[in-house]
Amino acid sequence: MKTTSRPAAEQTVISVLGDHPNTTAAEIATTGGLGRSTVSKILTKLESAGNVKRRAGGRDGARRLPDRWSLAGSRSRRNRQHASGDRLGPGQLDSLVLDYIRKHATDEPLGPTAVAKGLGRSSGAVGNCLKRLAAAGKVRQAGKHPLRYAAASNSARS
């Protein structure tokens, strides 16, 4: 009996591509919390099945640029969301950023850009939000150069 459900890692790759079209395998791995080799294998499988499309990265002088990946044949969730005018209300970004930091910055602190990419939001808005959350003691600044944030130990339950 054949099952139609996808493995969790494959669902993660599809979800990340739905939120972030035209993304590199390394960016998918970072955003989805997966290994790069795992993501590469899944993308190859999904490309063969016609579920994703690859845009070759080309070259910048002698350096090869990474391929970019998108879901095949559908608009991304992010574009559909912005097209529908779905905007966050006051204070909602704080909650999204705090939840993301608590979930993803457990092993290694994250920068504003990584959080913004993970949430599909403006890096400027996320950076400002992280500064506010740090001032309120809900996250802690774990590095200055480069700027990194982690969950504050006392914010685990608040």
Beta strands, then each sheet from edge to edge (+ up, - down):
strand 1: 52-55
strand 2: 59-60
strand 3: 63-64
strand 4: 68-71
strand 5: 139-144
strand 6: 147-151
sheet 1: 1+ 4-
sheet 2: 2+ 3-
sheet 3: 5+ 6-
end
